[in-house]
């Protein structure tokens, strides 16, 4: 990452963040490797896609869309109703890492994203 560009910009702005989210949920929806994490979601992934897009927008230095609509993300609290163990964490990361790899991002951005998402995914574990 550079001091002149935010992560949001390095991801390609709104279109890049949305494409990352869409790749992620497409993988989750279609991959047997993600069946347990997929089962924790509603039949339609539309709302999940929009919330993750809004969250990642602000998290990466872009518009704070999630905060403006829902307030502080409180990620751990919002995920507490769902049993998230190592298997669910690993499946979520499997989808996200493949979505990142398909994004044609600079290797530094890829390393940063994978490290941060691994930390967050591990923090979400509650079982």
N, C-alpha and C positions, 0 to 999 in steps of 0.2 A: 504494500500500500504506500501511497505517497502522501505527503503533507498537503498537496494541492487538490487531491481527489478523495472524496469520501468513499466508503465501501459501497454505498448506494450507487454512486456514479460508476465505480469499477464493475459493478454487477450489471450495468446497463440501464440504470434508472428504473422507472416504473415498468417498462416493457421487460427488462432483464429480470427484475424481481418476480414479476408475474409469471414469466416463463419458467423460472426456477421452481416456483410453487406448483405450477401446472405439471411439470415433469415429476416432481416429488409425488403428488397425489395420483397421477396416472400410474406410476410404478406401484404405489400402495394398492391401488384399486385392481391392478391386473396381475400382480406377482404372488404366486403361492408362498414365496419367501416372506411375505408381509401379512399373512392371513390373520395372525393374532392381533397385530396392531390395527389392521383394517376393521376387525370385528368390534373394536372399541369406538368406532365412528358411526355416524348415522348412515342410512342407506345412500342418501345423496351427500356427496362431498362438497357441494356448492358453498355452504356456509363455512365449512372448515377451510376451504381454499381462500375464501375472502378474508377470514380472520388471520390466517397465516400471512397472506399478502400484506395486510394492513400492519401486522406486527413487524414483519421483516422490513417493511418500508422505514419505519421509525428506528428500529434496532440497527439498521445499516447506515443511518445518517440522513435518510430522506424524510419526507413529510411524516409527522407523528399521527398517522391516520387512526391507529388503534387507540392511542391515548385520547384523541379527540372524541372518539365515539364511545369507548367503554371505560376510560380511566386507566389507571395503572394496570399493567398486564397481570401482576401477581401470578406468574406462571405456575408455581408449585401449588398454590391454593386452588387455582382453576382446574388443575389436573388431578386433584385429590379424589374426586368421585370415581376415578378409573384405576383399576389395579394395574400398576405399571411396575414390572419386574425387569430382570435382566433380558429376558426374551423379547419383551415389548420394546425396551430400549434399543436392543440390537437390531430389531426389525425396522424401527423408525430410522436408525442410523444407516442401515442398509439402503433404504429408499433415498435418504437425503444424500448420501455419498455418491450414489449413482446419478442422481439429479445434478449434483455439483459437477461431476466428471463430464457430463454431457453438455455442460454450459460453455465450454471453450474459454474459461477464465484463466488469467495469469496464474502460474503455479503458486505465487505468494498468496494470492487471494484464495486459491483452493486450500492451501495448507491452513490459512487463518480460519476459513469457514469450517473445515473438518474438525479442527481443534476446538473451536468455540461450540459447535453443535454437539460434539461429544461431551463436553462439560455440561451443557444444558440438559442433554438427554439423560445423563447420569443423575443429575440433580432432580429430575422428575420422578425417579424411582421411588415408590412408596410401599413396595412389598418385598 
